[in-house]
Amino acid sequence: MSISVRVIDSTNGCPVADLAVTLHAREGRSWPAVARSRTDSSGKIGSVCGQTLPHGSYRLVFETGEYFAERAVDSLYAEVIVSLHYPGDPGHLHIPLLLSPFSYTTYRGFAPETVAAEKV
């Protein structure tokens, strides 16, 4: 399994570039960081970890406070934490994050390259 993300600022419809994202894996009662990355100019990280991950519980931590502070925008969330459990098929997991200063939405998405590969 691999995890990709895409972050869009829903207040202006633009990708969130250079946003810090940390992946944590559950080990007992702790959540050690296993990878750190930053979004590219299109708001994407193609593979957060850069390697195949085992099935299990993970957390993605998006440093949203930093993003809004750099733009002098008041915001509610210092970070967005997306906790997920991946028990299923060994494939690609894509997590989009739609972000605004006072709300966010996330869901299980499909990366375009994954969808195209499945159609072949």
HELIX and SHEET records of a PDB file:
HELIX    1   1 THR A   64  GLU A   70  1                                   7    
HELIX    2   2 PRO A  112  LYS A  119  1                                   8    
SHEET    1   A 3 CYS A  14  PRO A  15  0                                        
SHEET    2   A 3 SER A   2  ASP A   9 -1                                        
SHEET    3   A 3 LYS A  44  ILE A  45 -1                                        
SHEET    1   B 4 CYS A  14  PRO A  15  0                                        
SHEET    2   B 4 SER A   2  ASP A   9 -1                                        
SHEET    3   B 4 HIS A  92  SER A 100  1                                        
SHEET    4   B 4 SER A 103  THR A 106 -1                                        
SHEET    1   C 4 ALA A  33  ARG A  38  0                                        
SHEET    2   C 4 ALA A  20  ALA A  25 -1                                        
SHEET    3   C 4 GLY A  56  PHE A  62 -1                                        
SHEET    4   C 4 VAL A  80  TYR A  86 -1                                        
END                                                                             
